[in-house]
Amino acid sequence: MGEADRYIDYKIKRQRFTLGQPDNALVWLFVFNAVFFLTLLIIKTAISVNDHSDTAFFSKVLPWFQLPAGISRLWERPWTLITYMFSDVEVFRTLSNMLWLWAFGSILQNFTGNKKLIPVYLYGGFAGALFFVAATYSIPSDKVNIASASLLGANAAVMAVAVAATLIAPTYRFFRHIRNGIPIWVLTIIYVLVDLAGVADKPTAFPIAHIGGAAAGFLFVKLLENKIDASIWMNNLYHWFINLFNPTKGKKYKPIKEKVFYNTGNRQPFNKTSNVTEQRVDEILDKINQKGYDHLTKEEKEILKRASEE
């Protein structure tokens, strides 16, 4: 078992469900999906009660959220490039997507920090939209009417997260305490088959959109392996926007020196071993959440290793 595995074992043992942190990217993805789903559900219910039919909802309300296949309609509603990947009206599909997002998203966040997950999700959604529109125009089908065809749901975005997590942590195993666990690639194959089976009866543009999301996740990791981080500009844009409303913008603060705890005991001077304290471990876990496990120092990795053995 490697140090990364020890870290994950320790973290799971201390906090079995890590979505309680306010700066957790996975939490925000869940929140956005839940808000859009509940908003559409409330509107749909209200219209159904008044009109005794869902026709008005699907013809007048939902088109403002879903991605149109027609370029002219998309040009009129460019915001649907984002809203479609957070919106859905099918309960089962929404729950399924959120379950898979939690499974793969938590892994990706544990290994890469808190700043990669949302960009991967968005890249997957953008790629799915691009592939969907391109396939609608390039692949003739009697089932597709470009004027009315549309894409809705987080499938392409979640597909990107699944592929990225699998490439980032190819040796990761789920349920490691049961017969050495299930390799992540096995679960990924199951997910891809289930996802594509769900759109098997739809025009070719729909499964191609999901494949486009997978391609985005693959490309993101390959660029990362070549020292090209495609998430930087998104994070910089986010911080720039947030700082527009920050009254302390421009003020410089000196970095606070990291607290270090040593217990020399009867050892030789300069042969120091860090104590495993609750505060020190929490600081290391926060650092992993922000930057990823690979950014830990040798000393910090040793602390987590010893903490997992206590």
N, C-alpha and C positions, 0 to 999 in steps of 0.2 A: 504494500500500500504506500503510495507516494505522499508527499507533504500536502499536496492539493487535496487528496482524498481525506487526509486527517483533518484538514481545515473544514471541509464540508461536513464530515461526521460530527465535528465539535459544534459547528454552527447549528446544524439541525437538532442536536441534542439540547442546545441552550434555547433556541427559539424555533419551534417546529414550523411555524408559519410566519414568514418575515415581512408580511405586507403591512405591518403596523407603523413603519417608519414614514414620516411625512415627506421625505425627499426621495422616496422609492419610485423609480420610473415605472415599475410594473403596476404599482398602485394607481398611478395616473392613467395608464392605459385602461385599466379596469373601470376607473371612474368615468372617463370619457365615453367608453362603450356603454356603460350602464345609463348615463345621463341621456345619450341619444336614443337608446332603446326605450327607456321609460317615457321620454317625451313623445316619441312616435306612438307608443302604446296608448298614452292618455288621449292624444289627439284622435287616434283611430276609434277608441272607445266612445269618446264624446260625439263624434260624427255618426257612429253606428247607432247610438241611442236616439239622436235627433232624426236621422234619415232612415233608420232601420235598414241600412245598407252600407257596405264598405266601399262602394263604387267611387264616391266623391273623394275619399281618402287616397285611394290608389291612383286616381286620375288628376287630382289637384294638389295634394299635399306631398306625397312621397316623391314625385319627380323633382322636387326642390332639394332632395337629399341624395338621390341615387345618381350614378354616373351614366349619362346618355352616351350611346354609341355614335350618334351623329355628331360630326365635328362642329357643324353650325350651332346645334343646341348646346354643345359643350362650351363653345365660345361665349354663349350667352350666360352660362352658369358655371364659371370656372371653379367656384368654391366646392363643387361636387367632387373634384379631384381629391379633396380631403374628407368631406362629410361622408362619402359613400363607404369608406373603410372603417368608419365608426358606427354606422347605422345599420339597423336590421329590424325586421318585424316578425321574424320566425323565432319562437322561443327555443325550440330544440337546437337550431343552428347557432343561436347566440350562446347558449350554455355550452355547446360543444366547442365552439371557437375559444371561449374563455377558459375552458378546461385545458385545452391544448396550449393556449398562450401561457397559462400558469406553469405547466409542465416544462415547456422549452424556454420560456422567458426567464424563469428563475435561474436556470442553468446558465444562460447567456449572461445574465446580470452578475451572477456569482463569480464568473471567470473573467469578465471584462470590465466590471465596474458599473457605475450608474449612468454613464453617458453614451452608451452604445445601443441600448435596447430600443428606445424610441426612434432614433434615426433608422435602424434596421426595419422597424415596423413601417415607418413612413416610406422608405425606399421600396419595400415590398408592395405597399399600396399603390405607389406611383407606377411601378413597373407593371403591376396587374392592370392598371387603367390603360397604359400604353399598349400592352399586348392585346387587351380586349378590343380597343378601338381599331388597331391595325388588323386584327384577325377578322373583325366584322366586315371591314372593307375588302380584304384580300381573299377571304375564303367564302365563296358563294354557298348559300344554303337557303333552302326553301323555308326553313324555320325562322330565319332572321329577317326582321323588318327594321332597317337601320333607323327609321324615324321613331320607332317605339322601343327598340332594344335598350336595356339598361343593366347596370351592374350594381349590386348592393351586398354589403357584408364584409367581414374582416378576413375572409379566407386567404386572399393573396398576401395580406400583411402578415398573418400568422404563419403562413407557409415560409416566408422569408426568415422569420424568427426561428422556426424549426430547423431549417437547413443551416443557418448560421450557427446555432447552438451545437448542432451535430458536428460541424467542421471545427469549431473552437474546442470542443471537449469530446473527441471521438472515443475515448476510453471510459467515459462516464457511464455508470450503471445505475439504473433505478432499482429500488428495493434490494439494496446490496446485502441485507441480512437474510435474504431468502435465496438459498442456493447460488450464492455469488451475484445475484441480481440479474437484471435484464439490460443488455447493452443499449445505449441510446439509439444506435443505428437501426436496431430492430423496431423500436417504438416509432422511429421516424418513417420507416417503410410502412408500418401499419397505418400511421396517420395519413400518409400520402395516398395510400390505396382507399382509405375510408373517405377522404376528402374528394378524390376524383370520382369515386363511385356515386357521391352525392350529386354530381353534375353530369353523370353519364347520359341522362336522357335529355340534356339541354344541347343547344347548338355548340359547335366546336370552339367558338370564341370564349365560352365560359371556362372549360378546363385549361385552355391556353392562357387565360388570365391568371389562373392559379399557378401554372408553370412559370409564368413571368415573375410572380412573387418569389418562387423558389430560386430562380436565376439571380434575382437581386440579392438574396441572402448569400448565395454562393460567391457572387462577384465582390460583395462587401468584405467577406473574410479573405478572399484571395488578395485584394488590395491591401488589407491590413497586414497580411503576411509579407508584403513587399514594402512595408513601412509607409503606406498611404492610408491615412485615417479619414474616411469619407464622412465621419460624424462631426469633425471639428467645426466646419462652417455652420452646421445647424446649431451646435451648442453655442458658438460665438454669437449667432443671430439671436438666440434666445436670451443670452445674458445682456446683449445690447438693448433689446426691447425691455427687459426687466429694469435695467439701470436707468431707462428714461424716466421712471417714476420713483427712483431711489434718491432721496435728498442727500445721502452721504456720498454720492458719486463724485469721484475726483479726489477724495480724501485718501491718503496713503497711511496704511497701518503697518507697523513693523511686525513681521511674523513672530508668533509666539513660539518660543523654544519648546520642543517636545519634552515632556516629562519622562525621565528615565529612572528606574528603580533598580538599585544594585544591592546585592547581598554577598559581600566578600567572605564573611565567615572566617575560617582559618586558612583560606587560600592565599596564594602568593599575590603580592600587589600587581595590579594590571591584569590579573587573570580573573576577570569579572564575569559573573553569570547573572543575568536579569531575573528578578523575581517574577513569578507568575501571579499577578494580582488581577482582581476583577476589573479595576480601572484600566490597567494596561491592555488587557484583552479586549475590552470594549473599544478602546482607541484603535486597536489594530483592525477590528471588525468594521469600524467606521471607515478606516482607510481603504479596506477591501471594497466596501460598498461604493466608495467614490471613485477609486482608481483601478480596482481589480487586484487579484492575488499576485500577479506577476510584478507588481510595483512594491511588494514588501521587501524589506531588507533581510539579510541572512539572520540577523538577531530576532526580527519579528517572526519569521517563519519558525525559528527554533522555539520561541515562546508558545506559538499555537500548537506546535508538535507536542511539547510537554504538557500543555493545557488539556489536550485531547486524551492524554494518557493518565491524567489524574482522576 
